[in-house]
Amino acid sequence: MYILLFITCALVLLVYIILNLPVFGRLPEGASLERIRQLPNVKDDVLQNQSPTSMVPDEGYWAIVKAMLKGNPNSRPKAVLPHVKPELDSVSGTKVTWFGHSSYLLQIESLKVLVDPVFSRTPSPFSFIGKKNYAGTDFISAEDFPAIDILLISHDHYDHMDYQTILKLKDRVKHFLTSAGAGSHLLRWGIPAEKITELAWEEKAVLCGLQFTAQPARHFTGRKFKRNRTLWSSFVLETPEHKLFLGGDSGYDSHFKTIGDAHGPFDLAILECGQYNVLWPLIHMFPEQTVTAAKDLQAKVLLPVHWAKFTLALHDWNDPVLRVTKSAEEFNQPITTPLPGETFQIGSNYPDTKWWLNMENKKQ
């Protein structure tokens, strides 16, 4: 009996130690928690979406488990993804460089805004958990970046807020901008409070002469077992020359139309188009909905992201881009599809090469 009790206590202690490792961050506490409690979309310390958003399918969680176990042999590319060497030292114009999934760099004249950078091999708390990034997508690392003026994190999921990447970048970042409550993770990781700005929906901040306005999204958060204790957001970015919509993660809802009416039109909307499934239809958009959202936002050009680096769902790896480009053509929505690493300038020629075609005929 004593041996069994000892083993049980040891396991409980081990789990406690693991779950309190820095990689999991820290939930809001003190003044940060009090601020969360004052937000209009919070109930019993849990943040809410604008519309009811269940994450439990009608079939129950077991349906997700069975689908994951079944898998999909086409969920990863069979060839090495191509890329272009990114331009990281622009000093003129407004330029965008997408690195795959939801990581991208905005260069606004000499200012650099890095969004949701994830340069680890897996979007998870530990490198041995989860599926690794696609071959060819490790063409850039955190160490390659020069000084960053603003590092923006839309929410605290591992495929948007990467502990190892932030540790490597933090001393070269002037300011961190994130959703309400998510700054608690950054504080745990040694980033000074004076370098962190948190925004709740509809709140504004001017950083380095750029205006950011946090806007709603339809999603959720959580790095351990407690969900929705920090906020998830999209952002309107206004520069002296352009207006951009930075979508983060979001299922489709009426908020896109509301944002478009209040803040549009946008020169560029960067919206997720991947990692969807009928078992979780409310927290990620299907590609056709991405195009509808771009229309709602009055976006002059759509850049579809959240694909081409990690497999987090069950669809074919290239299904998002095949469907989103088809829908954009059908509904006359201008769209740009750069290669990973390809830098393009807003208001100039937008990349539209269909580089993902015929890749399945190549071998790694």
N, C-alpha and C positions, 0 to 999 in steps of 0.2 A: 504493500500500500504506500509506504514512504517513497519507494522508487517511483511509482506512478505519479505521486504528488510532486516529487522533485522534477520529473520530466515535464509535467503540465506547467509548473511555475516557470521553468526554464524556457519553454516555448512561448508562454505569455510574455515574458521579459524580452525574448528575441523579437517577437512581433512588435512590441512597444518600441524597441530601439530602432528597428527598421523604419517604422512609420513616422518616426521623429527625426529621420535623417534630413539634412537641409534640402535635398532635391524635391521633397514634397511641399516645401514652402511653409507658410504659416497663415492661419485664418485671421481675419481682422479682429483686433482686440482694442480695448481702451477707447480713445477718441475716434479711431477708424471705425470700430463697431458701432459706436453711438451715431456716427454720421450715416452709416448704412441703415440704421433703424429709423432715421428721419426721412428716408426716401419714400416717395409715394407708391412705389411698386414692390414694397417689402411686406411680408406677413410672417410673424414669428421668427424673425431673423433670416427668412428665406426669400430671396429675390424672385420676382414673378415676371413672366412674359406678358405682353399686352393682350394676347389671346391665349385661351387655354391650350397648353402644349404638353400633351402626354408623351412620355418617352417609352411607355410600355405598350407593345403591340397588342392587338386584340387576341392574338394567339398566345401571348405571354412571352416571358424571356426565353423559355425553352426553344421557341421558334428561331430566335436569333442564334442560340447555341448550335442548334442543328444545322442552320444555314452556314455558320462559320466552319463547322466540322466538315461539311460537304465541300466547301471551298470552290475555287474557280481556277482552272489551269491557265486562263488568259488574264488573270488579275495583275500579272507583271509582264512587262515587255520581254520578248525573247532576244532582243538586240540591245546593244548599248545605246542609250539616248544621246543624240548629238547635242552639242552646245557651242556657244560662241564666247570668246574671251570678253568678259564684261569691261565696260569703261567705268572706272571708279573714281576718276579725278576730274569730272566735268566742272567747268566754271561758268558756263553760259547756257541759257535756255532752261527748260524744264524737261528732264529726262527720266525715264523709267527703265529699270532693269529687273526682270523677274528671274528668280533662281530655282523655280520649281515649287510645287505646293503653294503655300501662301506667303512665302518670303520674297520681298522685293525692296529695291532701293529707289527712292525718289531723290533726284538731284535738282535742286531749285536754285539756279545760278550756282553760287559756291556752297550753298547749304546742302547737307546730306541728312535725309530722313530714312532710317532703316525700319521696315515694318515686319513684325512677327518673324524674326530671324531664327531658323532652326537648321543648324549645320552639323548636328549629330547624325550618326548612322541610323538610329531608330527614334521615333517620336514617342518615347516612353521614359519612365524614371531611371531605368537601367539598360545598358547596352545589350544585355542578353535577353531582354524581353521585347517582343514585337518583331515585325518583319522589317528587314533592313531596306534602306533607300535603294532605288533602282541603279543599275550599273550606268555610269556616266554622269550621275547627278552630284558627285562629290568634287566637282571642278573648282569649287571655291570653299574656303574655310573662314572662320571668324578672324583668324590671324591676317587675312589678306586685306582687311578693311583699314582705311585711314581713319582719322578722327571722325566720329559721328556726332552731328549736332543734336539730333532727336532720335531716340529709339522708341518706337510706338508698339505697344503690345495690346491687341484687341481684347484678349481674354486669357485665362490661365490654363487652358488645355495644353498638353505636352507637345502637340504639333504646332503650337503658336508661341508658347512660352517655354523655351528650352534652357534648363539650368546651366548646362555646360557651356552653351553658346554665350549666355549672358555673363557668366564668370569671365570668359575670355575677352569680352567686349567692354565690360563695365568701366574700366579705367580710361577708355577712349571715348566714352559717351558723355556729352555735356549735360543732357537732360533726358529723363525717362518720362513717357506719357502713357497712361494706361487707364483702364476702367476702374470705377470705384471699388475699393477693397483689395484689388490685385497688387497694390503697392506693398501690402503686408509681406508678400513673397519676396519682393525686392529688398525690403528692409532686412529680412532674415538672411539674405545673401550678401549683406554688407554694403548695400548702396545707401548713401546718406539721404536722409529724409528731404533735405533741401534740393536734391536733384530729382525728386519724384513729384509728378503732378497726376492726380487722379481726377477723373471726370465722371459724373453721373449723366444720364441722358438729358440733353438740352443744355448742359453746361458748356461754357466756352473757356478757352485758354489761348493766350497769345504767347508763342515761344519763338524766339529768333525772328520776329517780324511776321510769322505765319499764324493764321488763326485756325484753331481746331475746335470743332463743335461735336461733342459726343451725341450720337443718335441711337435709337432703339435697334435691336436685332432680335431675331427669334431663335434662341439657342439655350445653352445652359453652361455651367462651369463646375469645376471641382477637380482637385488633384489627389484626393484620398476618397473617403467614403461619404463625406458631407457635400451635397451638391448645392449650388446656387447661393453660396455665402459671399461670393464676389460677383461683380457685374460683368456682363458681356455687352459689347458695343460695336457699332459701326461709327465712322467718323467722317465729317465734312471737313475738307482741308481747303482753305482759301489762301492763295498766294497773290502777289501783286498782279499776276497775269492770268491765272487760271483757277478753276474750281474743280476739285477732285472728290470723288466718293470712294472711301476706303471701307469695303464691306465687312471684313472679318468673316465670321461664320454666321449663317442665318438661314432658317427655313423661309419659305415665301409667306408673305402676309401683307396686309394693307399698309404697313408702315413705309414701304417703298414709295407708294403713291403720295403719302403724306409728306415724306421727305422731299420728293421731287417737286411737289407744289410749293413747299416752303423755301427750298434752297436751290432748286434746279434753274436752268439746265446745267449739266455737268460736262466739262470738256472730256473727262474720262471717268468711267465707273469701273472699279476693280471688284469683281464679284466671284464668289465661289461657284463652281459648277460640278464638283465631284464629291465622292464619298457618300452618295445617296443610296437609299433602298426603300422599298415599300414597307419594310418593317419599322423604319424610323422616318416617316415622310414629312414630319413637321420641323425637324431641326437642321436638315440640309436640303437645299433646293435640287430639284431635278433640272437638267440642262435647259429644258424648254422654259422652266420657270425663271431661270437666270436671265433669259432674253426678255421675258415679260417684266422682270424687275428692272432691267436696264431701260425699257420703254417707260415704266412708271417713273423712273428717276429723271427722265428726259436726258439720257446720256447720249452725247454726240458719238462716243466710241466706247465699246465694251472690251475690257481685258478679262477673260475668264481664267481663274486660278483655282487652287485647291485640288490640283491633279498633277501628274507627271513627276512624282518623286516618291510617294509612299502609297502603299495599299492599305486603306483603312475601311474598305467596304468590299462588296462582293461582285461589283460590275467589272467588265473588261477594263484594262488599264486605260485604253483610249476611247472608251464609250463616251465619257464626258465631252471630249472635244469634237468627236464625230457628231454628236447630237446638238451641241450648242452652236456649232458652225452651220449645220443644216437649218436649225430653227432661226438663226440670225438672218440667213439668206431669205428664208420664207417670209419673214416679217420686216425685211429691209432695215435691220439694225446693223449699223457699221460695227465691225469687230476687228480686233487685232490679235494675232497669234504668233508672238515672237518665239524664237528658239530660247531655251533656257540660257541665260547669260547675255542675251542680245539686248543692247541698249538702244532705245528709240526716243525721239523727241516729240513731245505733245505739240500738235498743230502742224507737224511735218508729215512725212511719209510713214504710214503705219505698217509694220511687218504683217504679211498675210500668207506667207508660205505654209503650205500644208505638209510640214516636215514629218509628221507622224505616220503618213501613208507609206505602205510597202515595208514598214520596219519589221513586220513579222516574217518576212522572207529572209532576213539577215540572221546570222548566228552570233552569239556573244563570243 
